[in-house]
Each structure stands twice: as structure tokens, then as C-alpha cells.
Amino acid sequence: MELQLFASLALAGVLGAVLLFVWSRRVRGDKRHTAQLREREDRLKLALWASSEQYWDYDLKTRHMRRTWVDSRSNRSDLQVMSTTESDHRIHHDDLPQVEAKLRAHLRGEAEFFISEHRILDPRGEWLWVRARGRAVESGPDGKVRRIAGTARDITKVRQAERERRIAIAVLRSMNESVAVLDRDFNFISINPAFTRTTGYSEREVIGQSASLLDSTQHDVAFYNRIRQKLVTEGHWAGEMWQRRKNGQEFLCSIESSSTEGIYGEHRLYIAVITDITQQKRAEQKLRYLANFDTLTNLPNRAMLSERLSRAIVRARRQNHRIAVLFLDLDRFKDINDSLGHTAGDRILRAAAMRLQETVGEHQTVARLGGDEFTVVLENLDQPADADKIAREIIMAFEAPLVLDDRQEVVISPSIGISLYPDHGQVPTELLKQADTAMYQAKAAGRRTFVRYDDSMEIANRRRAQLSSALHKVLDRGELRLVFQPRLSLTTRRITGVEALLRWTSEEYGEIPPIQFIPLAEESGLILEIGEWVLLDACRTLQRWRQAGMTDLTVAVNVSVLQLLRGDFSESVRKALTETGLPPHALELELTESVLMANAEQTAAKLQALREMGVSLAIDDFGTGYSSLAYLKRLPITTLKIDKTFITDLNRDPDDTAITTTVITMAHSLGLTVVAEGVESETQLRFLDHFRCDEIQGHWLSRPVDPESCLRFIREWSPAAIGHGMIGHGATGGMPDDPARTPAAARDDRA
């Protein structure tokens, strides 16, 4: 019995041991299986994390979508597997039709794989582009596909990059500037169509070629090597250089070059943007020449003379030397010009200029101020008698006839006025003024002589002092008034506006010409107060006309440099418009070139404020001062007014003709309106109309008249006076144009 019990216990122990062994083995197997599953899951996580792809599984019957992905932004040590259903899988409605079509094609066996690029809504509510790739993985008993599975990749950034690339290519192809991409050895790897238009080289001809293909003989090899080395070391270079086209023609260009790394980290690339500036430079040089030199004699004009005289004064002050300014006027030139004709008169002026320069020498400045007036600047003088000696030599030099051509000679003499630095003035304007005064004394002394300025010539100055004193009372006494001169559009043949001109009738001295009192007002500072009065009265007058039905008219008011640069001029304009109710677009402010260039930066800021207000801006007397084309482009100017000096001899002086047509073309290229001043004849009118001048102003149309007469003239004006597409005879043809400008400096109207 005990033996049987022992056998039973032993059997139970063996069975238990066997069961324990089996159980432990199963546990170890489960653990290995679990570990394998975990390892596979980790590898799947790692693969999904590394590839930034999603695994998806779509049940066609239940329409459930299961997606598995790992956030590629997570750390490798903290990867999370996430899943969702079709409720979170929304395809963009614009993409849904093509997705369904591709899915049907795969299910019908027409495509081995389901491949699609479309937008889905991610859990953050953003539309993302994905590239999905999958295939059928399970079919039902009926043989129909039950499930498809695959992967999807976020390609949003790739799509954006591709879109930006296409846009960049489109922009490059549409650019007017030439663009070239060079490799690290400065060989061409890409160009745009503008490059071909500029250089003549096609893409096939330059790809793989060195950039030295375009090198010009204007620069040596070292020049180009320095630029390329700078690009290598600094990554950027900008400047101007000469290049050579395929046909051998050389052109000046502006180049902006920068380095950049390749998209996929390949070697550095260089991008060059090339702009052909040959014509621009020529235009700037031509305008600079017109602004600084007299086109008839090729001598410096008034602007260049002022600049050179200023420099001479600085040198003389530093070296303790004297300077002499000789102001010359050719005696009875007007009579000779009228008798021989303007062509002969031009030849006389050119010959006189050459004779004058030959006499004083190339190292001294000789300038033509206009008409038959010349100025000589003599430097490094030890004593006043040295200036007298040169003046005497000039007069003797003109004893010999001026040879106009093989058959015609003319004898003409100069009258000369002399002023000295520092004896008679410290600045160019003073020296020129004193020399001018002395020249008139030489004329009065019988011509063909010279006179040195002295204080006995101050009678005119006393007159100026008297007028200056009386000028302080003009506003209190109500002695100022405005007259108005109409402007005519050559396009519409209608009066477009008027220019306000200032007049002064003094109780003591009667009618005072603007040429006398305007400079006095500027010198004394009264121009600020007078200018405000003019602006207010002009706006008030035009507003009355507008209320009377003349709603399309504008009024132009001239502005002094003191008005523009002193005080808050913009506020004065705003106040005048507010007080009178005149809309800003009905007001045009005219400024001379000297006003614009007096303080360029400050002027530009103030003009911009006026333009933002809605007021139009015009350059008055254009061509008589200095204007940089580059600077003109920066100013918010709307109108250019061609000075009357160019219009007067328009049909007789080829230089005036060239200047006028050039100014019209240039202004139109800048989007500006062109107004010709001083139009006195129908011949001038026909010329201006032919060359597309926009508007004219002058006595051919109407002289400046009082407000009532002007309004009546505008109301009675009718385009019916126009014949055969041209304007007919004006109201008051044949009268010289008015010299007054309000309140800018008046013109010198001497014969």
C-alpha cells in the first residue's frame, strides 16, 4: 500500500516536472516571440521614422482606413506609433475624382499599383500633399479585392519647391535683365533668353564655355581676375564693366553677381544679373552735357561757370590769390544778327567763342551765359592790373575779323566789365553781378572797351534799396495783384489751366517789373510771406472759377527755394487748399531746376510730401540749370516746362531744335507731361505739335491778364479756331512772352 502511494507521488512529481518544463519552455518561446514582435515593431517604427512615410491599410468593404506613422520630428529614443480611421482621412475635393479613377484602374487590373499624388487633411487641420503607393493585399470569397495597403509620403515641401522652381524659371525667362549661372570654374551652365538677346549667344553656344567669352578689350585680364577672385572670397560683387557681344560690339553693363550653394550641396555656383546700360549712360551723358555746356559753342554754360568759379574762389582763398571775372557782351550783335540772319549769327558766336578761348588760353575758364554774353574767369592774379591786361588783349584780338566761311568775314568788338575777388565779392553771384554792372558802364562809355567795377556804380544799388524798403509795405497796402496766363493742350485743343504771375504797382515808384522786385523779395526773406499770399489768392481765384463752372482747370504757382526749404511749406499748401476748398489735384507747383538742386535730399522729401497730398509738381524753365537724369527719376515730378529761350529760336537754331525734341522724348520716357513756354508763332506751334509736346503757353495764345479777363477768354475759347488738325491764330500773336514767374527768380530779359 505504501509502495503504491510512493509510486503515485513519484508519477505526480514527474508529471509536474514535465508540465513545469513545458510551461517554462512555452514562456520562453512567448518571450522570444514577443521580443521578435517588439523588434519588428521597433524596426517598422525606425523605418517609418527614417523615411517619413506612413503605412496605410484600407478596407474597401467597411471603408475604414488605418494609418500608421511615426512623427519624424520625434527623437529616435522616443518613437510613437499612431493610428487613425477614415474619419481623419479626408481627401481634398479637387483631388478626389483623380484618386478614385486611379483606384478603380488598379482594382480592374489596368494598373499594377495604385499611385497617386493628392492632398489630405492632417490631424492639425492643414492640407498636405502626399504621394500614395499601394496594391491589393486581400480578396474575398468572390474574388473581389477586399483590402489594399501601401505607403504614403508627405511631399508638401517638394511640391512647394517645384512650384517655386517653375515660378523662378518663368520669372527668369520674362526678365529684361540677362541672367547667367556659372559653375565654380566660371563656366556657363545656364542662361535666360534675355542673355541671348543682349549678347547674341544662344544657350548651345555658351553652355560649358568660360565667362571670359564676353571679356572686353576695354579691361585687361587682371581686371576680370580680380573680380572673380573677389566673388570667390566674398561671395558678392556689383559694379559696371565693358563686355563684348557675339558680333564683337562692346557694351557697357551693370553686373550684380552673387555666389550660392547648389540645391543638393554640390559645388558653389555663381549667379550674374547683367543689365545693358550703354544707352542709359549715353542719355545721361547727353543730358549732363546739355545741362553744363552750351551746345552752340561747346563752352561751359552758366551752371558749369558757377561751379568752376566756386572752386576757383576756394583755391584763391587758400592760396591768397586774386580772381577776375570778365563779363563780355558783343557790341551791336543784335543788329548784325538781324541783318545777316540767325545762321550767320550762330557762326559769329562760335567764332567769337574760339577767338576768346585762344586769347586767354585753355587753362582759363570761358563760358557762354546765353545770347552774345560770355564770361571769363582768370585765376592766380597778383594784382588788379593783370585783369586789365587780359581785357585789353581780348579787345585787341577782336580787331581781326571773324572768319565765318571762305567768303564772309565780320568785324565785331566786345564790351567788358571786370570784377575782382576778394575786392568786389566773396561768392560767384556777387562777382558776376558786379562784372555785369561794370559791363554796362563799358557800353555807356562807347563800347569796345573795358571797365573795372567800383563803388560809384552803386546808383542802381540805391534804387534796389529803395525798392526793398517799399517792398516791406506791399501786403499792408494791397499793392500786389495776380494776373493769369492760360495753358493750351495740343491733344484736346482745350484750355487746361492757368499760371499765376505776380505784379506790383507801387504808390511811390509805379509799376515795378518782376525782374527787379522778385530777387529783392528773395534776398530779404519777404518771399515767404508774399509766397503764402500768392498761393492763397491763386487757389481762391481758381475755386471761384470752379464754382462758376470751370471745374476742369488747374492753376500753377511758382515756388521759391526759400519757400521750399524754410518752414513747413507742405503745411502752408495744405492750409491754402483747406481754406479755399480747392481740391489738391487742381494745384500745380512750379519749381526751377536751381530750386530742386539747392538741397537735393531735403527737396526730395518735401516734394514727396506734396505729391502724397495730391498736388502736381513741375520743373519750370527746364534746360537752363543742372538736372541729373538719375536724380530726376527719383523726384516725384509730373511736368517739365521747356524754357522760352529754346522756343524762341526753335525754327532757326538747330541746337534749340535738338534740345527741345530731346527734352520732349526724355520727359515722355519718364512719364512726364511737357509744356512749352513762350510760344509766339504758329510755326513754333506746328513744330511742337509735330513732336508731341503736350501743352503750350505764351503770347500766341494769350498774354497774362487779370482774373476777369482770363476767365472771359477761357469761356470764349473754342477749338473751332483749329484748322486742318492744327491750331489757328491765337488771341495776341507776335508779342514777347512775359518774363515774370511767381515767385521764383525772374528771367533776365535783356536784348
VOGU-3710 file (C-alpha; in Angstrom, 3 decimals, decimal comma):
1> melqlfasla> 0,000/0,000/0,000  2,806/2,381/0,895  4,663/1,309/-2,193  1,666/2,142/-4,348  1,342/5,530/-2,670  5,013/6,266/-3,246  4,686/5,324/-6,927  1,727/7,628/-7,307  3,627/10,537/-5,738  6,652/9,854/-7,908
11> lagvlgavll> 4,482/9,838/-11,031  2,831/13,070/-9,950  6,279/14,637/-9,448  7,432/13,568/-12,873  4,268/14,909/-14,469  4,691/18,157/-12,597  8,280/18,421/-13,695  7,247/17,743/-17,268  4,478/20,303/-17,071  6,841/22,821/-15,497
21> fvwsrrvrgd> 9,374/22,218/-18,257  6,721/22,560/-20,941  5,319/25,703/-19,323  8,721/27,329/-18,890  9,612/26,447/-22,466  6,360/27,979/-23,655  7,018/31,080/-21,595  10,492/31,353/-23,078  9,002/30,869/-26,539  6,381/33,532/-25,900
31> krhtaqlrer> 9,053/35,878/-24,655  11,153/35,253/-27,761  8,103/35,750/-29,927  7,156/38,904/-28,052  10,726/40,156/-28,342  10,723/39,398/-32,051  7,428/41,209/-32,468  8,740/44,167/-30,484  11,921/44,171/-32,539  9,936/44,068/-35,755
41> edrlklalwa> 7,700/46,861/-34,486  10,743/48,887/-33,498  12,251/48,311/-36,909  8,981/49,328/-38,538  8,895/52,427/-36,348  12,503/53,179/-37,257  11,853/52,673/-40,960  8,773/54,877/-40,888  10,593/57,489/-38,811  13,658/57,485/-41,068
51> sseqywdydl> 11,669/57,590/-44,324  8,961/59,994/-43,077  6,421/57,688/-44,694  3,098/56,358/-43,467  1,775/52,815/-43,718  -1,904/52,646/-44,640  -4,429/49,851/-44,855  -7,821/50,458/-46,484  -10,820/48,116/-46,148  -12,926/48,525/-49,282
61> ktrhmrrtwv> -15,966/46,899/-47,728  -16,105/48,843/-44,461  -14,380/51,894/-45,990  -12,173/52,092/-42,940  -8,681/53,478/-43,295  -5,953/52,613/-40,835  -2,787/54,655/-40,987  0,391/54,034/-39,088  3,176/56,572/-38,882  5,893/57,905/-36,658
71> dsrsnrsdlq> 6,349/61,610/-36,149  9,621/62,331/-37,953  10,176/65,267/-35,606  10,371/62,974/-32,523  13,617/61,672/-31,043  14,824/58,265/-32,107  14,708/57,141/-28,476  11,068/58,195/-28,116  9,206/56,972/-31,209  5,429/56,786/-31,023
81> vmsttesdhr> 3,247/54,737/-33,391  -0,080/56,419/-34,101  -3,143/55,177/-35,944  -6,463/56,602/-37,056  -9,552/55,741/-39,105  -11,151/57,079/-42,241  -12,850/59,809/-40,256  -9,455/61,526/-40,120  -8,615/60,733/-43,736  -10,156/63,449/-45,857
91> ihhddlpqve> -9,059/63,888/-49,444  -9,292/67,370/-50,937  -12,444/67,632/-53,022  -10,453/68,884/-56,033  -8,246/65,773/-55,943  -10,904/63,170/-55,105  -12,021/62,393/-58,707  -8,497/61,542/-59,915  -7,813/59,447/-56,759  -10,981/57,414/-57,323
101> aklrahlrge> -10,140/56,970/-61,015  -6,680/55,622/-60,240  -8,104/53,300/-57,563  -10,664/51,864/-59,999  -7,938/51,338/-62,612  -5,900/49,327/-60,121  -8,894/47,278/-58,958  -9,754/46,425/-62,578  -6,203/45,231/-63,112  -5,363/48,027/-65,528
111> aeffisehri> -2,538/49,275/-63,279  -0,194/47,075/-61,299  -0,046/49,604/-58,463  -2,261/52,334/-57,102  -0,108/55,502/-57,328  -1,467/58,968/-56,661  -0,385/62,460/-55,567  -3,138/64,313/-53,752  -3,968/66,426/-50,726  -5,201/65,082/-47,393
121> ldprgewlwv> -6,241/66,824/-44,189  -3,745/66,116/-41,417  -4,719/65,947/-37,689  -3,661/69,586/-37,274  -6,233/70,725/-39,818  -3,712/71,513/-42,591  -3,882/70,280/-46,174  -0,785/68,266/-47,033  0,351/66,856/-50,348  1,121/63,120/-50,211
131> rargravesg> 2,422/60,584/-52,704  0,487/57,308/-52,056  1,620/53,937/-53,440  -0,163/50,629/-52,772  -1,643/47,435/-54,141  -4,357/44,896/-53,362  -3,407/42,644/-50,434  -6,594/40,646/-49,732  -9,550/39,348/-51,722  -12,903/37,991/-50,565
141> pdgkvrriag> -14,508/34,582/-51,402  -15,996/36,150/-54,509  -12,522/37,063/-55,769  -13,057/40,770/-55,405  -10,365/42,835/-53,739  -11,199/43,360/-50,098  -8,193/45,343/-48,872  -5,404/47,404/-50,326  -2,359/48,612/-48,410  0,701/50,656/-49,060
151> tarditkvrq> 2,751/53,649/-48,048  2,311/57,402/-48,300  4,899/60,160/-48,122  4,468/63,848/-47,286  5,632/65,740/-50,399  4,276/69,181/-49,454  7,732/70,773/-49,320  8,747/69,044/-52,534  5,653/70,393/-54,300  6,305/73,868/-52,922
161> aererriaia> 9,929/73,704/-54,045  8,871/72,543/-57,503  6,291/75,322/-57,720  8,883/77,872/-56,680  11,286/76,437/-59,240  8,697/76,776/-62,016  7,931/80,332/-60,927  11,644/81,152/-60,815  12,119/79,763/-64,322  9,136/81,786/-65,581
171> vlrsmnesva> 10,465/84,934/-63,916  13,951/84,406/-65,356  12,535/83,907/-68,832  10,423/87,057/-68,584  13,178/89,270/-67,154  14,620/92,057/-69,281  17,923/91,653/-67,444  20,283/88,969/-68,632  20,897/86,189/-66,101  23,695/83,638/-66,242
181> vldrdfnfis> 24,556/80,803/-63,855  28,237/79,838/-63,677  29,977/76,907/-62,041  32,910/77,167/-59,637  35,304/77,476/-62,605  33,195/80,336/-64,033  31,869/78,275/-66,923  28,293/78,843/-68,097  25,767/76,232/-67,014  22,527/78,170/-67,631
191> inpaftrttg> 21,310/81,423/-69,204  17,927/83,078/-69,764  16,506/84,375/-73,094  17,446/87,990/-72,235  21,083/86,893/-72,142  20,794/85,748/-75,740  19,103/88,999/-76,765  21,825/91,045/-75,092  24,951/89,117/-76,112  23,851/87,349/-79,286
201> yserevigqs> 24,982/83,978/-77,913  22,466/81,129/-77,792  22,337/78,671/-74,924  24,007/75,985/-77,035  26,902/78,313/-77,833  27,754/79,293/-74,251  26,954/76,288/-72,036  30,263/74,874/-70,879  32,182/77,914/-72,155  34,173/80,213/-69,874
211> aslldstqhd> 32,728/83,560/-68,838  35,826/85,100/-70,419  33,947/84,611/-73,701  32,375/88,024/-73,008  35,546/89,782/-71,797  36,123/93,157/-73,446  39,371/94,695/-74,602  38,408/97,770/-72,558  39,747/95,951/-69,477  42,868/93,865/-69,042
221> vafynrirqk> 42,805/90,234/-67,919  43,871/91,219/-64,393  40,698/93,292/-64,018  38,436/90,302/-64,635  40,619/88,050/-62,478  40,317/90,458/-59,540  36,540/90,480/-59,841  36,343/86,679/-59,971  38,678/86,351/-57,014  36,516/88,761/-55,047
231> lvteghwage> 33,477/86,645/-55,857  35,283/83,571/-54,571  36,414/85,188/-51,314  33,489/87,497/-50,541  30,624/85,850/-52,385  29,379/89,071/-53,988  30,422/91,727/-56,498  28,483/94,574/-58,081  29,623/97,241/-60,486  29,931/98,337/-64,089
241> mwqrrkngqe> 32,165/96,879/-66,763  32,517/96,567/-70,513  31,543/93,280/-72,158  31,601/92,047/-75,748  28,740/90,666/-77,814  28,986/87,775/-80,255  29,322/90,219/-83,168  32,311/91,875/-81,487  30,424/95,001/-80,417  31,326/96,159/-76,938
251> flcsiessst> 28,688/97,359/-74,496  28,680/98,835/-71,014  26,735/96,849/-68,466  25,841/96,830/-64,801  26,528/93,469/-63,168  25,291/92,090/-59,854  26,996/88,785/-59,011  26,458/86,511/-56,029  27,536/83,022/-55,044  25,206/80,305/-53,831
261> egiygehrly> 25,458/76,668/-52,870  23,885/74,021/-55,105  20,478/72,678/-54,127  21,878/69,283/-53,180  25,115/70,523/-51,638  27,192/70,350/-54,801  29,931/72,837/-55,564  29,327/76,572/-55,305  27,507/78,330/-58,164  27,657/81,968/-59,251
271> iavitditqq> 24,640/83,937/-60,458  25,216/87,069/-62,554  22,487/89,573/-63,420  23,614/91,702/-66,380  21,929/94,940/-67,484  22,965/96,712/-70,674  23,301/100,375/-69,654  25,020/101,665/-72,792  22,057/103,728/-73,980  21,250/104,881/-70,459
281> kraeqklryl> 24,786/106,169/-69,992  24,686/107,896/-73,348  21,397/109,565/-72,448  22,793/110,659/-69,083  25,938/111,999/-70,730  23,868/113,861/-73,293  21,643/115,374/-70,635  24,682/116,177/-68,490  26,236/117,891/-71,499  23,051/119,844/-72,191
291> anfdtltnlp> 22,933/120,874/-68,539  26,552/122,005/-68,332  27,606/123,123/-71,790  26,363/125,465/-74,445  25,576/123,339/-77,489  26,305/126,150/-79,945  29,847/126,995/-78,820  30,704/123,929/-76,670  31,683/126,315/-73,879  30,567/125,828/-70,264
301> nramlserls> 27,153/127,352/-69,571  26,005/129,323/-66,542  25,669/126,245/-64,320  29,163/124,992/-65,088  30,568/128,514/-64,773  29,092/128,857/-61,285  30,617/125,521/-60,261  34,074/126,352/-61,616  34,015/129,854/-60,164  33,106/128,441/-56,755
311> raivrarrqn> 36,099/126,108/-56,893  38,361/128,920/-58,056  37,280/131,034/-55,065  38,130/128,207/-52,661  41,605/127,869/-54,202  42,193/131,634/-54,191  41,156/131,893/-50,539  43,553/129,113/-49,628  46,480/130,479/-51,704  45,776/134,182/-51,062
321> hriavlfldl> 45,453/134,992/-54,771  43,053/137,184/-56,710  40,414/136,122/-59,216  38,993/138,277/-62,003  35,599/137,788/-63,623  35,283/139,331/-67,076  31,732/139,818/-68,359  31,705/140,284/-72,166  28,907/141,446/-74,445  29,366/141,675/-78,219
331> drfkdindsl> 28,640/145,217/-79,398  25,606/145,639/-81,670  25,315/141,911/-82,117  21,540/142,137/-82,392  21,806/144,451/-85,389  24,332/142,164/-87,085  22,205/139,123/-86,286  19,078/140,732/-87,726  20,861/141,870/-90,882  22,843/138,719/-91,656
341> ghtagdrilr> 20,345/136,208/-90,289  20,408/133,834/-87,366  22,545/131,255/-89,135  25,295/133,807/-89,605  24,712/134,987/-86,033  25,367/131,466/-84,764  28,591/131,322/-86,776  29,664/134,632/-85,266  29,062/133,318/-81,760  31,036/130,149/-82,469
351> aaamrlqetv> 33,906/132,120/-83,972  33,863/134,596/-81,072  33,995/131,728/-78,593  37,046/130,245/-80,326  38,775/133,635/-80,515  38,113/134,244/-76,843  39,414/130,842/-75,713  42,531/131,163/-77,893  43,284/134,575/-76,404  43,046/133,691/-72,713
361> gehqtvarlg> 44,384/130,140/-73,058  42,946/126,694/-72,469  43,751/126,776/-68,742  41,271/129,610/-68,070  37,501/129,158/-67,961  35,492/130,732/-70,782  31,701/130,353/-70,586  28,694/131,454/-72,600  25,833/132,701/-70,470  23,386/132,991/-73,348
371> gdeftvvlen> 22,830/135,207/-76,357  26,030/137,172/-77,040  27,199/137,229/-73,415  30,405/135,491/-72,393  32,303/135,240/-69,119  35,997/134,629/-68,475  37,396/133,535/-65,101  41,071/134,450/-64,577  42,881/132,758/-61,696  46,186/133,299/-59,863
381> ldqpadadki> 46,320/137,082/-60,374  48,845/139,060/-58,323  47,309/142,499/-58,879  44,194/144,085/-60,488  46,241/145,385/-63,416  46,711/141,773/-64,553  42,986/141,561/-65,305  43,132/144,853/-67,220  45,976/143,450/-69,326  43,961/140,356/-70,334
391> areiimafea> 40,895/142,502/-71,097  42,997/144,692/-73,342  44,394/141,639/-75,139  40,872/140,363/-75,752  39,781/143,652/-77,295  42,906/143,685/-79,487  42,265/140,091/-80,544  38,847/141,083/-81,875  40,420/143,737/-84,125  40,973/140,974/-86,645
401> plvlddrqev> 37,798/139,939/-88,488  35,982/136,789/-87,503  36,012/134,387/-90,448  32,600/132,783/-90,896  33,443/130,885/-94,096  35,616/131,216/-97,160  33,714/134,262/-98,396  32,391/136,036/-95,307  34,199/137,941/-92,588  32,726/140,017/-89,775
411> vispsigisl> 34,344/142,585/-87,519  32,758/142,799/-84,087  34,022/144,165/-80,791  33,321/143,274/-77,173  32,480/145,470/-74,183  33,966/144,071/-70,989  33,135/144,533/-67,316  35,588/143,338/-64,649  35,070/142,356/-61,024  37,727/141,037/-58,641
421> ypdhgqvpte> 37,822/138,573/-55,787  38,047/139,421/-52,935  37,741/143,140/-53,714  34,211/143,143/-55,160  32,617/139,952/-53,920  33,077/136,742/-51,980  30,743/134,439/-53,898  30,097/133,741/-57,597  26,778/135,581/-57,734  28,308/138,777/-56,363
431> llkqadtamy> 31,254/138,696/-58,734  29,042/138,063/-61,750  26,651/140,815/-60,710  29,436/143,385/-60,267  31,053/142,403/-63,569  27,664/142,717/-65,289  27,200/146,202/-63,815  30,687/147,204/-64,982  29,963/145,873/-68,499  27,021/148,251/-68,828
441> qakaagrrtf> 29,327/151,074/-67,851  31,659/149,967/-70,653  28,709/150,085/-73,057  27,844/153,571/-71,830  31,482/154,618/-72,309  31,255/153,996/-76,032  31,709/150,220/-76,364  34,840/148,344/-77,426  36,424/148,986/-74,067  36,654/147,536/-70,579
451> vryddsmeia> 35,664/148,957/-67,194  36,589/147,668/-63,757  33,827/147,753/-61,161  33,923/150,394/-58,433  31,554/151,735/-55,833  30,491/154,674/-57,987  28,325/152,230/-59,872  26,083/151,850/-56,854  23,311/154,131/-58,068  21,422/151,077/-59,181
461> nrrraqlssa> 22,051/149,564/-55,783  20,450/152,554/-54,076  17,442/152,070/-56,297  17,350/148,474/-55,189  17,499/149,562/-51,546  14,569/151,924/-52,079  12,528/149,208/-53,727  13,453/146,767/-50,980  12,162/149,197/-48,370  8,915/149,778/-50,276
471> lhkvldrgel> 8,534/146,023/-50,735  8,026/145,563/-46,995  4,754/147,503/-47,261  3,200/145,843/-50,311  0,962/143,420/-48,431  -0,306/146,027/-45,969  -1,026/148,456/-48,799  -2,553/145,819/-51,082  -0,188/146,731/-53,916  0,265/143,185/-55,179
481> rlvfqprlsl> -2,047/141,518/-57,673  -2,093/138,362/-59,738  -2,505/138,043/-63,466  -3,098/134,719/-65,189  -1,799/133,203/-68,429  -3,749/130,261/-69,938  -2,229/126,900/-70,951  -3,497/125,006/-74,004  -3,481/121,243/-74,544  -2,276/120,327/-78,046
491> ttrritgvea> -4,048/116,982/-77,743  -7,545/118,132/-76,808  -7,182/121,736/-78,132  -8,712/122,965/-74,871  -7,562/125,291/-72,114  -6,329/123,057/-69,315  -5,256/125,622/-66,754  -3,507/128,884/-65,987  -0,262/130,075/-64,479  -0,424/132,740/-61,758
501> llrwtseeyg> 2,019/135,644/-62,296  2,759/138,357/-59,752  2,554/142,137/-60,377  3,490/145,077/-58,127  2,222/148,622/-58,566  3,960/150,883/-56,001  2,471/154,155/-54,725  5,912/155,819/-54,925  7,520/154,151/-57,952  4,630/152,967/-60,104
511> eippiqfipl> 4,774/149,643/-61,950  7,823/147,658/-60,838  8,957/144,844/-63,183  9,065/141,422/-61,564  12,673/141,104/-62,684  13,510/143,825/-60,158  11,374/143,025/-57,131  11,350/139,200/-57,123  15,113/138,919/-56,377  14,694/141,594/-53,686
521> aeesglilei> 11,890/139,622/-52,071  14,037/136,507/-52,022  17,079/138,301/-50,631  15,068/139,934/-47,834  13,082/136,816/-46,951  9,784/138,567/-47,758  9,233/135,923/-50,395  7,936/133,611/-47,670  5,099/135,956/-46,713  4,475/137,047/-50,297
531> gewvlldacr> 4,547/133,435/-51,457  1,807/132,471/-48,982  -0,314/135,373/-50,209  0,197/134,351/-53,851  -0,658/130,719/-53,120  -3,821/131,616/-51,211  -5,012/134,174/-53,777  -4,358/131,841/-56,719  -6,277/128,987/-55,042  -9,104/131,314/-54,085
541> tlqrwrqagm> -9,381/132,627/-57,674  -9,463/129,181/-59,234  -12,045/127,983/-56,712  -14,308/130,894/-57,717  -13,906/129,832/-61,340  -14,709/126,230/-60,440  -17,869/127,371/-58,697  -18,680/129,237/-61,897  -18,486/126,009/-63,888  -14,772/125,844/-64,843
551> tdltvavnvs> -14,228/122,560/-62,994  -11,504/121,135/-65,263  -8,966/123,936/-64,821  -5,744/123,858/-62,818  -3,616/126,703/-61,513  0,181/126,740/-61,474  2,042/128,706/-58,805  5,823/129,165/-58,818  7,722/128,339/-55,644  10,921/129,951/-54,380
561> vlqllrgdfs> 13,745/127,897/-52,939  13,259/129,756/-49,647  9,633/128,695/-49,509  10,501/125,086/-50,166  13,411/124,785/-47,743  12,317/127,072/-44,906  9,435/126,329/-42,587  6,713/123,769/-43,144  5,811/124,508/-46,748  3,641/121,403/-47,032
571> esvrkaltet> 1,506/122,690/-44,178  1,170/126,089/-45,890  -0,089/124,364/-49,044  -2,492/122,195/-47,052  -3,787/125,274/-45,245  -4,388/127,165/-48,501  -6,275/124,215/-50,009  -8,370/123,723/-46,883  -9,192/127,396/-46,517  -10,233/127,818/-50,163
581> glpphalele> -11,793/124,381/-50,676  -9,684/123,796/-53,801  -9,014/120,074/-54,441  -5,275/119,229/-54,390  -5,229/117,888/-57,965  -6,222/121,347/-59,229  -2,982/122,898/-57,909  0,415/122,630/-59,615  3,586/123,955/-58,008  6,375/125,054/-60,348
591> ltesvlmana> 9,996/124,881/-59,232  13,105/125,839/-61,168  15,992/123,403/-61,563  18,092/125,528/-59,210  15,394/125,176/-56,537  15,358/121,404/-56,956  19,125/121,067/-56,728  19,673/123,629/-53,936  19,343/120,917/-51,320  18,653/117,687/-53,153
601> eqtaaklqal> 17,865/115,341/-50,280  15,717/117,802/-48,333  13,976/118,857/-51,545  13,094/115,260/-52,460  11,492/114,642/-49,055  9,387/117,805/-49,218  8,280/117,137/-52,795  7,211/113,625/-51,859  5,042/115,020/-49,068  3,370/117,377/-51,554
611> remgvslaid> 2,753/114,578/-54,072  1,221/112,389/-51,376  -1,108/115,287/-50,681  -2,229/115,116/-54,342  -0,574/118,312/-55,612  1,131/118,214/-59,050  4,779/119,288/-59,400  6,506/120,864/-62,401  10,083/121,831/-63,261  9,982/125,374/-64,633
621> dfgtgyssla> 12,487/126,802/-67,156  13,831/123,293/-67,808  17,178/123,190/-69,603  18,592/126,383/-68,077  20,029/124,698/-65,000  21,563/121,402/-63,945  19,477/118,262/-63,693  20,820/114,739/-63,283  18,728/112,187/-65,152  19,234/109,713/-62,344
631> ylkrlpittl> 18,035/112,287/-59,839  15,078/113,342/-61,990  13,859/109,744/-61,891  13,873/109,867/-58,098  11,814/113,072/-57,855  8,005/112,874/-57,897  7,762/115,377/-60,767  4,716/115,333/-63,048  5,550/118,079/-65,586  8,538/119,597/-67,433
641> kidktfitdl> 8,237/123,167/-68,761  10,698/123,880/-71,591  12,252/127,308/-71,150  11,267/130,001/-73,636  14,917/130,557/-74,616  14,790/127,254/-76,512  11,381/128,003/-78,044  12,258/131,498/-79,313  14,815/130,272/-81,879  13,158/126,913/-82,385
651> nrdpddtait> 12,895/127,270/-86,145  16,255/128,963/-86,637  18,646/127,305/-84,217  19,287/123,572/-84,837  20,665/123,224/-81,311  17,470/124,594/-79,784  15,572/122,194/-82,022  17,696/119,262/-80,848  17,392/120,247/-77,195  13,624/120,677/-77,421
661> ttvitmahsl> 12,999/117,331/-79,129  15,387/115,579/-76,727  13,644/117,036/-73,693  10,209/116,009/-75,028  11,374/112,445/-75,712  13,150/112,160/-72,368  10,187/113,555/-70,424  7,742/111,193/-72,104  10,046/108,253/-71,348  9,806/109,260/-67,685
671> gltvvaegve> 6,024/109,560/-67,894  6,038/113,365/-67,594  3,827/115,992/-69,226  5,724/118,550/-71,369  4,725/122,223/-71,516  6,463/124,659/-73,884  6,703/128,254/-72,635  6,996/131,405/-74,700  5,160/130,186/-77,815  4,686/133,239/-80,013
681> setqlrfldh> 4,130/131,948/-83,548  2,131/129,323/-85,364  5,384/127,944/-86,807  6,621/127,191/-83,323  3,241/125,700/-82,546  3,308/123,385/-85,547  6,782/122,186/-84,609  5,767/121,434/-81,014  2,591/119,699/-82,135  4,553/117,558/-84,601
691> frcdeiqghw> 6,958/116,386/-81,886  4,103/115,583/-79,490  4,569/118,384/-76,976  1,604/118,091/-74,603  0,768/121,740/-73,832  1,841/125,273/-74,779  1,819/128,629/-73,049  2,692/132,038/-74,428  1,503/135,171/-76,141  0,382/133,275/-79,225
701> lsrpvdpesc> -2,462/132,091/-77,035  -2,842/134,964/-74,577  -0,734/137,439/-72,645  -1,086/137,401/-68,839  -4,323/139,187/-67,942  -6,400/139,982/-64,863  -8,688/137,266/-63,449  -11,895/138,552/-65,023  -10,361/138,895/-68,499  -8,744/135,494/-68,215
711> lrfirewspa> -11,997/133,799/-67,224  -13,766/135,511/-70,108  -11,046/134,379/-72,529  -11,315/130,768/-71,340  -15,095/130,789/-71,683  -14,903/132,246/-75,186  -12,108/129,956/-76,350  -13,227/127,417/-78,879  -11,347/124,677/-80,708  -13,134/125,978/-83,781
721> aighgmighg> -10,035/128,126/-84,349  -8,210/124,941/-85,301  -7,711/124,237/-88,986  -6,580/121,038/-90,646  -5,748/119,431/-87,343  -3,552/122,364/-86,271  -4,286/125,297/-84,018  -5,129/128,502/-85,808  -4,090/132,044/-84,968  -4,040/132,881/-81,280
731> atggmpddpa> -5,504/135,792/-79,450  -2,456/138,008/-79,295  0,271/136,594/-81,553  3,638/138,232/-82,035  4,266/139,589/-78,507  7,322/138,525/-76,481  6,495/136,156/-73,654  6,185/137,520/-70,147  9,369/137,209/-68,042  7,589/137,112/-64,699
741> rtpaaarddr> 7,386/133,972/-62,641  5,724/133,872/-59,262  7,575/133,933/-57,011  10,703/132,276/-58,447  13,600/134,377/-59,641  12,633/136,399/-62,730  14,343/135,959/-66,068  16,872/138,395/-67,447  15,035/139,910/-70,436  17,888/142,000/-71,853
751> a> 18,238/142,141/-75,647
//
